Amino acid sequence: MTREEFIASQRSQDWREALRKSMKAKERTDKPRVHMNEQDPTERSHNREEVNLGLTAQQAIEEAQRCLDCANPTCMNGCPVEINIPGFIKNIERGDFLEAARVLKETSALPAVCGRVCPQEKQCEAQCFYTLKLGKTPVGIGNLERFAADYERESGNMSIPELAPSNGRKVAVIGSGPAGLSFAGDMAKKGYTVTVFEALHEIGGVLKYGIPEFRLPNEIVDVEIDILSKMGVEFLTDIVIGKTVTIDELKEEGYEGFFVGSGAGLPNFMNIPGENLINVMSSNEYLTRVNLMDAANPESDTPVPFGKNVAIIGGGNTAMDSVRTARRLGADRAMIVYRRSEEEMPARLEEVKHAKEEGVEFLTLHNPIEYIGDERGRVKQMVLQKMELGEPDASGRRKPVAIPGATETIDVDMVVVSVGVSPNPLIPSSIPGLEVSKWGTVIVNENMQSAIPVVFAGGDIVRGGATVILAMGDGRKAAAAMDRYLTDNN
């Protein structure tokens, strides 16, 4: 064979291989997305069991087969914790589910949690090739992440991430929410002795008190925390930093670095007439009492009212959690009252879909301006101002504008206000020299380091209010930066 003939044959083979790959890719892109199995809406709206039931092994393999294994996996650009998305998905496609879980744990301390509550449609799935280039439904990255984590847990073969030898240095974590847990896991991997201090009686922060079990079962969170314990992380509850123990006292005990991940547990209100009436409460209080204090039990020491006409004010995920909780506690009419249109709602599309399926009523372009009470001081009605959308505001969403003279009065016996939260000032005020913004958030640099070099912070205490995965990303970034700082300043 001449050189020219050899080159021609190689080109022919390359062409055939390219065609084969092209045909294979078309087969993948033509596959419809595998939908998550769910409880029937009529049944689930009357129980507190998890709504999403997960994928079967066959369904997971079929969905994984849709992944194109891109040379430039843009999906990873949308993941704050930098999960090797193609790596774990390809292991699912091969049927090596335990290896898929191991790959997830390389960067994520909470894969079973993230697979359930992360807004993948705005992050990794929004950067999927299907979404960016083909205009098709993206690969179900979150559903596959949940599957791999659940398979490992149910198999009984839970792996422990590889740990560096102990370096003999101690670091403290203030708050056991997603930012703190992510930070703790990464620091344990680096060989540090890590202690997490939690003010409440349960570990998990917002994962436990803020997210209902029908969306994130507590046992799922507990398993993830147990892995961290097996990695050597120590958890101490009922300790309020600044009250029970101070930063200076912890320094005397040998702690060299501190990560503040105390979240944003101070609820915001609208400051309108009647907001102090009985049975008007924040979503923070409502969900914490139901999720952590057994308030759904009438015999509880801290029961919540079982309203029949319940209004939830707001359009975020916490509002959806609150209104769907109200349905499960017996509300005949459970309403979302939101001042913008549904298109501007910040809640996950899945949460809105589930709420509608469960009989929740959406009063969009309405805003409460007053609550009216009965002779006993209990809320009995709300006055709603009808709105229309004007020009976009700083967030990019169209600003709601009141329609003059257009109001509506509706009967209610319970109102849950879910219009955002602010950082609890206790921790920042207890650390002299810590700089905070006018909103009460801790000011940090690009490495999550505060004005006090040994104090780092992340999550809602820095952002004001954000998602679980963004908080986890902050925790990972802070761990890497603190390790560098402590190493350089040994």
C-alpha positions as CSV (number, residue, x, y, z in Angstrom):
1,M,0.0,0.0,0.0
2,T,1.4,3.4,-1.0
3,R,1.6,6.3,1.5
4,E,-1.2,8.0,-0.3
5,E,-3.4,4.9,-0.2
6,F,-2.7,4.5,3.5
7,I,-3.7,8.1,4.2
8,A,-6.8,7.7,2.1
9,S,-7.8,4.6,4.0
10,Q,-7.2,6.3,7.4
11,R,-9.4,9.3,6.3
12,S,-12.0,6.8,5.2
13,Q,-11.9,5.2,8.7
14,D,-12.0,8.5,10.4
15,W,-15.0,9.5,8.3
16,R,-16.8,6.2,9.2
17,E,-15.9,6.6,12.9
18,A,-17.2,10.2,12.8
19,L,-20.4,9.0,11.1
20,R,-20.9,6.3,13.7
21,K,-20.5,8.8,16.5
22,S,-22.8,11.2,14.8
23,M,-25.5,8.5,14.5
24,K,-24.9,7.4,18.1
25,A,-25.3,11.1,19.2
26,K,-28.6,11.4,17.3
27,E,-29.9,8.3,19.0
28,R,-29.1,9.9,22.3
29,T,-30.6,13.3,21.5
30,D,-33.8,11.7,20.2
31,K,-34.4,10.0,23.5
32,P,-37.1,11.7,25.7
33,R,-36.1,12.6,29.2
34,V,-37.1,10.0,31.8
35,H,-39.5,11.6,34.3
36,M,-39.2,11.1,38.0
37,N,-41.7,8.8,39.7
38,E,-44.0,10.6,42.1
39,Q,-46.8,10.0,44.6
40,D,-50.3,10.6,43.4
41,P,-51.2,14.3,44.2
42,T,-54.5,13.4,45.9
43,E,-52.7,11.0,48.2
44,R,-49.6,13.0,48.9
45,S,-51.4,16.2,49.8
46,H,-52.7,14.4,52.9
47,N,-49.5,12.7,54.0
48,R,-46.0,13.9,54.8
49,E,-44.1,11.2,52.9
50,E,-41.6,12.2,50.2
51,V,-43.3,13.3,47.0
52,N,-40.6,12.2,44.5
53,L,-40.0,8.5,44.6
54,G,-36.8,8.3,42.6
55,L,-35.7,6.5,39.4
56,T,-35.4,2.8,39.0
57,A,-32.1,1.4,38.0
58,Q,-33.3,0.9,34.4
59,Q,-34.7,4.4,34.3
60,A,-31.4,5.8,35.6
61,I,-29.4,3.9,32.9
62,E,-31.8,5.1,30.2
63,E,-31.5,8.7,31.3
64,A,-27.7,8.5,31.7
65,Q,-27.6,7.2,28.1
66,R,-28.8,10.6,27.0
67,C,-25.6,12.3,28.1
68,L,-23.4,13.1,25.1
69,D,-20.2,13.0,27.1
70,C,-19.2,16.4,25.7
71,A,-15.6,17.2,25.1
72,N,-16.3,20.5,26.9
73,P,-18.8,19.6,29.6
74,T,-20.5,23.0,30.1
75,C,-22.8,21.5,32.7
76,M,-19.9,21.6,35.2
77,N,-19.7,25.4,34.7
78,G,-23.1,25.6,36.4
79,C,-22.2,23.5,39.5
80,P,-21.0,25.6,42.5
81,V,-19.3,22.5,44.1
82,E,-17.7,21.4,40.8
83,I,-19.0,17.9,40.6
84,N,-17.6,15.7,37.9
85,I,-20.9,15.4,36.2
86,P,-20.0,13.4,33.1
87,G,-17.9,11.1,35.3
88,F,-20.7,10.1,37.6
89,I,-23.3,9.9,34.8
90,K,-21.1,7.6,32.7
91,N,-20.7,5.3,35.6
92,I,-24.5,5.1,35.9
93,E,-24.7,4.3,32.2
94,R,-22.2,1.4,32.7
95,G,-24.3,0.2,35.7
96,D,-21.5,0.9,38.2
97,F,-23.7,2.8,40.6
98,L,-21.4,2.7,43.6
99,E,-18.6,4.2,41.6
100,A,-21.0,6.9,40.5
101,A,-21.6,7.7,44.2
102,R,-17.9,7.7,44.9
103,V,-17.3,10.3,42.2
104,L,-20.0,12.5,43.6
105,K,-18.4,12.4,47.1
106,E,-15.1,13.6,45.7
107,T,-16.5,17.1,45.8
108,S,-20.0,17.0,47.4
109,A,-20.6,16.4,51.1
110,L,-24.4,16.1,50.5
111,P,-25.2,14.3,47.2
112,A,-28.5,12.8,48.3
113,V,-29.6,16.3,49.6
114,C,-28.4,18.2,46.4
115,G,-30.2,15.6,44.2
116,R,-33.4,16.6,45.9
117,V,-33.4,20.3,46.6
118,C,-30.9,22.0,44.3
119,P,-32.3,24.2,41.5
120,Q,-30.6,22.2,38.8
121,E,-32.8,23.8,36.1
122,K,-31.0,27.1,36.9
123,Q,-27.5,25.7,37.3
124,C,-26.0,22.5,35.9
125,E,-29.0,21.6,33.7
126,A,-29.2,25.2,32.4
127,Q,-25.6,24.7,31.1
128,C,-26.3,21.3,29.5
129,F,-25.6,21.0,25.8
130,Y,-29.2,20.0,25.2
131,T,-30.4,23.3,26.7
132,L,-27.7,25.6,25.3
133,K,-27.4,24.2,21.7
134,L,-30.3,22.0,20.9
135,G,-33.2,23.7,22.7
136,K,-34.2,20.4,24.2
137,T,-34.9,19.1,27.7
138,P,-31.6,18.7,29.5
139,V,-30.2,15.5,30.9
140,G,-31.8,14.9,34.4
141,I,-28.5,15.6,36.3
142,G,-30.2,16.1,39.6
143,N,-32.4,13.0,39.3
144,L,-29.3,10.9,38.5
145,E,-27.4,12.4,41.4
146,R,-30.2,11.5,43.7
147,F,-30.3,8.0,42.2
148,A,-26.6,7.3,42.7
149,A,-26.6,8.6,46.3
150,D,-29.8,6.6,47.2
151,Y,-28.5,3.4,45.6
152,E,-25.3,3.6,47.7
153,R,-27.3,4.2,50.9
154,E,-29.7,1.4,50.2
155,S,-26.9,-1.0,49.2
156,G,-25.4,-0.7,52.7
157,N,-22.0,-0.1,51.0
158,M,-21.4,3.5,52.0
159,S,-18.0,4.7,51.1
160,I,-15.9,7.2,53.1
161,P,-14.0,9.8,51.1
162,E,-10.2,9.5,51.3
163,L,-8.7,11.5,54.1
164,A,-5.2,13.0,54.4
165,P,-3.2,12.1,57.5
166,S,-4.0,14.3,60.6
167,N,-2.1,17.5,60.7
168,G,-2.9,18.1,64.3
169,R,-4.7,21.4,63.7
170,K,-8.2,22.3,65.0
171,V,-10.8,24.4,63.2
172,A,-14.3,25.3,64.4
173,V,-17.5,25.6,62.3
174,I,-20.4,27.8,63.6
175,G,-23.7,26.4,62.2
176,S,-24.5,23.0,60.8
177,G,-26.3,24.0,57.6
178,P,-25.2,23.2,54.1
179,A,-22.3,25.8,54.1
180,G,-20.9,24.5,57.4
181,L,-21.3,20.8,56.5
182,S,-19.6,21.3,53.1
183,F,-16.7,23.2,54.8
184,A,-16.4,20.6,57.5
185,G,-16.2,17.7,55.0
186,D,-13.5,19.4,52.9
187,M,-11.4,20.3,56.0
188,A,-11.6,16.8,57.3
189,K,-10.4,15.5,54.0
190,K,-7.4,17.8,54.3
191,G,-6.4,16.3,57.7
192,Y,-7.9,18.9,60.1
193,T,-9.7,18.1,63.4
194,V,-13.1,19.7,62.8
195,T,-15.8,20.6,65.4
196,V,-19.2,21.9,64.3
197,F,-21.1,24.0,66.9
198,E,-24.9,24.1,66.4
199,A,-27.3,26.3,68.3
200,L,-30.3,24.1,67.9
201,H,-30.9,20.5,69.2
202,E,-30.7,19.0,65.7
203,I,-27.8,19.0,63.2
204,G,-28.6,20.1,59.7
205,G,-29.6,23.8,60.0
206,V,-32.0,24.8,57.3
207,L,-32.0,21.3,55.8
208,K,-33.8,20.2,59.0
209,Y,-35.8,23.2,60.1
210,G,-36.6,24.8,56.8
211,I,-37.3,22.1,54.3
212,P,-40.3,19.7,54.9
213,E,-39.8,16.0,54.9
214,F,-42.1,15.5,51.9
215,R,-39.3,17.2,50.0
216,L,-36.2,16.2,52.0
217,P,-36.7,13.4,54.6
218,N,-34.7,13.9,57.8
219,E,-33.3,10.4,57.5
220,I,-31.6,11.4,54.3
221,V,-29.9,14.4,56.0
222,D,-28.9,12.2,58.9
223,V,-27.1,9.6,56.7
224,E,-25.1,12.4,55.1
225,I,-24.2,13.8,58.5
226,D,-23.2,10.3,59.7
227,I,-20.7,10.0,56.9
228,L,-19.1,13.3,58.1
229,S,-19.0,11.8,61.6
230,K,-17.2,8.8,60.3
231,M,-14.7,11.1,58.6
232,G,-13.9,12.4,62.1
233,V,-16.1,15.6,62.2
234,E,-17.4,16.2,65.8
235,F,-20.9,17.7,66.2
236,L,-22.0,19.6,69.3
237,T,-25.6,20.8,69.7
238,D,-27.3,23.4,71.9
239,I,-24.2,25.7,71.8
240,V,-24.7,29.4,70.9
241,I,-21.4,31.0,69.9
242,G,-21.2,34.3,71.7
243,K,-23.4,33.1,74.5
244,T,-22.5,29.6,75.5
245,V,-18.9,30.0,74.4
246,T,-16.9,32.8,72.8
247,I,-14.4,32.8,69.9
248,D,-11.7,33.8,72.3
249,E,-12.5,30.8,74.6
250,L,-12.3,28.5,71.5
251,K,-8.9,30.0,70.6
252,E,-7.7,29.1,74.1
253,E,-8.8,25.6,73.4
254,G,-6.5,25.4,70.4
255,Y,-8.8,26.3,67.5
256,E,-6.9,28.1,64.8
257,G,-9.5,28.8,62.2
258,F,-13.3,29.6,62.3
259,F,-15.9,29.3,59.6
260,V,-19.2,31.1,60.2
261,G,-22.1,29.4,58.5
262,S,-24.9,30.5,60.8
263,G,-27.4,31.2,58.1
264,A,-30.1,33.8,57.9
265,G,-32.8,32.9,60.4
266,L,-34.2,36.4,61.1
267,P,-37.5,36.6,59.3
268,N,-38.6,39.7,57.3
269,F,-42.1,41.2,57.6
270,M,-43.9,43.8,55.5
271,N,-44.8,46.2,58.4
272,I,-48.4,46.5,57.3
273,P,-51.5,47.0,59.6
274,G,-52.6,43.8,61.4
275,E,-49.3,42.0,61.1
276,N,-49.2,41.4,64.9
277,L,-52.6,39.7,64.9
278,I,-52.8,36.1,66.3
279,N,-52.2,33.5,63.6
280,V,-50.0,35.7,61.5
281,M,-46.5,34.3,61.6
282,S,-43.3,34.0,59.6
283,S,-42.5,31.0,57.4
284,N,-39.4,30.6,59.5
285,E,-41.4,30.0,62.6
286,Y,-44.1,28.0,60.9
287,L,-41.7,25.5,59.3
288,T,-39.3,25.3,62.2
289,R,-42.2,24.4,64.6
290,V,-43.6,21.8,62.2
291,N,-40.3,20.3,61.1
292,L,-38.4,20.3,64.3
293,M,-40.9,20.7,67.2
294,D,-43.6,18.2,66.3
295,A,-46.1,21.1,65.9
296,A,-48.3,19.1,63.6
297,N,-49.2,17.0,66.6
298,P,-52.1,18.7,68.6
299,E,-50.6,17.4,71.8
300,S,-47.3,19.1,71.1
301,D,-46.0,21.7,73.5
302,T,-45.8,24.2,70.6
303,P,-48.6,23.3,68.2
304,V,-49.4,25.5,65.2
305,P,-52.9,26.5,64.3
306,F,-54.5,24.2,61.7
307,G,-56.0,26.9,59.5
308,K,-58.7,26.1,57.0
309,N,-58.2,29.3,54.9
310,V,-54.5,29.8,54.8
311,A,-52.6,32.5,52.9
312,I,-48.8,32.3,52.3
313,I,-47.3,35.6,51.2
314,G,-44.4,35.2,48.8
315,G,-43.3,33.2,45.8
316,G,-40.1,31.5,46.7
317,N,-39.3,27.9,47.6
318,T,-40.0,28.6,51.3
319,A,-43.4,29.9,50.4
320,M,-44.1,26.7,48.4
321,D,-42.9,24.6,51.3
322,S,-45.2,26.5,53.7
323,V,-48.3,26.4,51.5
324,R,-47.9,22.7,50.8
325,T,-47.4,22.0,54.5
326,A,-50.6,23.9,55.2
327,R,-52.4,21.6,52.8
328,R,-51.0,18.6,54.6
329,L,-52.2,20.0,57.9
330,G,-55.8,20.2,56.6
331,A,-56.2,23.6,54.9
332,D,-59.3,23.5,52.6
333,R,-58.1,26.7,50.9
334,A,-54.3,27.1,50.7
335,M,-53.3,30.2,48.8
336,I,-50.0,31.7,47.4
337,V,-50.3,35.5,47.4
338,Y,-47.5,37.0,45.2
339,R,-47.2,40.5,44.0
340,R,-45.7,39.6,40.6
341,S,-46.8,37.2,37.9
342,E,-46.0,33.5,38.0
343,E,-43.3,34.0,35.4
344,E,-41.3,36.1,37.9
345,M,-41.6,33.6,40.8
346,P,-38.2,32.6,42.1
347,A,-39.5,29.2,43.3
348,R,-38.4,26.1,41.4
349,L,-40.7,25.1,38.6
350,E,-41.1,21.6,40.1
351,E,-42.3,23.1,43.4
352,V,-44.8,25.3,41.6
353,K,-46.0,22.3,39.6
354,H,-46.3,20.1,42.7
355,A,-48.2,22.8,44.6
356,K,-50.7,23.2,41.8
357,E,-51.2,19.5,41.6
358,E,-52.0,19.4,45.3
359,G,-54.7,22.0,45.0
360,V,-52.9,25.2,46.0
361,E,-54.5,28.4,44.7
362,F,-52.2,31.1,43.2
363,L,-53.2,34.7,43.6
364,T,-50.6,36.4,41.5
365,L,-50.4,40.1,41.0
366,H,-51.8,40.6,44.5
367,N,-50.1,42.2,47.5
368,P,-51.5,42.3,51.1
369,I,-51.8,45.8,52.5
370,E,-53.8,45.0,55.7
371,Y,-54.9,42.2,57.9
372,I,-58.2,42.5,59.8
373,G,-58.8,40.7,63.2
374,D,-61.8,39.5,65.0
375,E,-62.8,40.4,68.6
376,R,-60.3,37.9,70.0
377,G,-57.4,39.4,68.1
378,R,-57.2,36.6,65.6
379,V,-56.8,37.3,61.9
380,K,-60.0,36.9,59.9
381,Q,-59.5,38.7,56.7
382,M,-56.8,40.1,54.4
383,V,-57.0,43.1,52.1
384,L,-55.2,42.6,48.8
385,Q,-54.0,45.3,46.5
386,K,-54.2,44.3,42.9
387,M,-51.0,44.8,40.9
388,E,-49.7,45.1,37.4
389,L,-46.2,44.8,36.0
390,G,-44.1,47.9,35.2
391,E,-40.5,48.3,34.1
392,P,-37.8,45.8,35.3
393,D,-36.1,46.6,38.6
394,A,-32.5,46.0,39.7
395,S,-33.1,42.2,39.8
396,G,-34.2,42.2,36.2
397,R,-37.8,41.2,37.0
398,R,-40.6,43.6,36.1
399,K,-41.6,45.8,39.0
400,P,-45.1,45.4,40.4
401,V,-47.1,48.5,40.4
402,A,-50.4,49.0,42.4
403,I,-53.6,49.5,40.3
404,P,-55.3,52.5,42.0
405,G,-58.5,51.7,43.8
406,A,-58.3,48.0,42.9
407,T,-58.5,46.0,46.2
408,E,-60.0,42.7,47.3
409,T,-60.8,41.4,50.8
410,I,-60.6,37.7,51.4
411,D,-61.4,35.6,54.5
412,V,-58.4,33.9,56.1
413,D,-57.8,32.3,59.5
414,M,-54.0,32.0,59.1
415,V,-51.3,33.9,57.3
416,V,-47.7,32.8,56.8
417,V,-45.3,35.6,55.7
418,S,-42.5,34.4,53.5
419,V,-40.9,37.5,52.1
420,G,-37.3,36.7,52.8
421,V,-34.9,36.5,55.8
422,S,-32.0,38.4,57.2
423,P,-28.9,37.2,59.0
424,N,-29.3,36.7,62.8
425,P,-27.1,39.5,64.3
426,L,-26.1,37.4,67.3
427,I,-23.0,35.8,65.7
428,P,-21.6,38.9,64.0
429,S,-22.1,41.1,67.0
430,S,-20.3,38.5,69.3
431,I,-17.1,38.7,67.3
432,P,-15.3,42.0,67.8
433,G,-13.7,43.4,64.6
434,L,-16.0,41.4,62.2
435,E,-17.2,43.7,59.5
436,V,-20.9,43.5,58.4
437,S,-22.9,45.2,55.7
438,K,-25.9,47.5,56.2
439,W,-28.0,44.3,55.7
440,G,-26.2,42.5,58.5
441,T,-24.3,40.1,56.3
442,V,-20.7,39.3,57.0
443,I,-18.3,41.1,54.6
444,V,-15.8,38.7,53.0
445,N,-13.2,38.8,50.2
446,E,-13.2,36.6,47.1
447,N,-11.7,33.8,49.3
448,M,-14.6,34.0,51.8
449,Q,-12.2,35.5,54.4
450,S,-13.5,38.2,56.7
451,A,-11.7,41.3,58.1
452,I,-10.4,38.9,60.9
453,P,-7.9,36.7,59.0
454,V,-8.7,33.5,60.9
455,V,-12.5,33.9,60.5
456,F,-14.1,32.8,57.2
457,A,-17.8,32.8,56.4
458,G,-20.2,31.6,53.7
459,G,-23.8,30.8,52.9
460,D,-26.7,32.9,53.9
461,I,-24.8,34.8,56.6
462,V,-22.8,36.3,53.6
463,R,-25.4,36.1,50.8
464,G,-28.5,37.0,52.9
465,G,-30.6,34.3,51.4
466,A,-29.6,31.7,48.7
467,T,-29.8,28.1,47.7
468,V,-28.3,25.0,49.4
469,I,-25.8,24.4,46.6
470,L,-24.5,28.0,46.6
471,A,-24.0,27.7,50.3
472,M,-22.1,24.5,49.8
473,G,-20.0,26.1,47.1
474,D,-19.1,28.8,49.6
475,G,-18.1,26.2,52.2
476,R,-15.8,24.5,49.7
477,K,-14.2,27.8,48.6
478,A,-13.6,28.8,52.3
479,A,-12.1,25.4,53.1
480,A,-9.5,25.7,50.3
481,A,-8.7,29.3,51.3
482,M,-8.4,28.6,55.0
483,D,-6.1,25.6,54.4
484,R,-3.8,27.9,52.3
485,Y,-3.9,30.6,54.9
486,L,-3.2,28.3,57.9
487,T,-0.5,26.5,55.9
488,D,1.2,29.8,54.9
489,N,1.0,31.2,58.5
490,N,2.0,28.1,60.4
